[in-house]
Amino acid sequence: MHIVLGLLGTIVTILYLLNRLGGLGIDLGWLNPFHWRRRREWAAKYQGDPIYSIEDPIHVAALLIVGGAKLEGDLSAEQKRVVVEQFQSVFSLDSKEASGLLGSAAHLLAAPQVVGAQLNGLASKNKDCFSAQQAESMLQMMAELVSADGEPSDEQSRYVDDMRALFAQPATGDGQWNS
């Protein structure tokens, strides 16, 4: 019995001291494992690459299409014109929305040294959200864009072939770009 009373007295003393420390302004909330886990998840999301948080098939397709042309540097005026026309006709966007989609995709793919790795990771992560029709139309737009200024480079041809192989067996999807 004396052991139980000693244990209860110790617990009460510890709780009283923690309460007094909190009253003095010393925060011990960092000891909470659930709060620590939320902080770690938020830090990973905040410090991570924003390109991997995109899940909408239209935005993913725009990134993959524009990324193929950006493998060789910045987009030319002809490539920009072609991609805006493609976004308008295939995605059923007006010119302002198509230009905005192009601008956001180009902004997210701003670092040319990591574009290839970003695009492969993004395509692998989101390949299941495309239907067969969506994947085929995206691959056609990609091939048309990389050849807008003439013959595509070896890196661009390899990229289009890799994407064609990756999307050869698309998973389920509704086939509609605008849902």
Secondary structure as UniProt FT lines:
FT   HELIX           2..23
FT   TURN            24..25
FT   HELIX           29..31
FT   HELIX           33..47
FT   HELIX           50..53
FT   HELIX           57..70
FT   TURN            71..72
FT   HELIX           77..90
FT   HELIX           95..108
FT   HELIX           112..114
FT   HELIX           115..126
FT   HELIX           127..129
FT   HELIX           132..146
FT   TURN            147..149
FT   HELIX           154..166
//
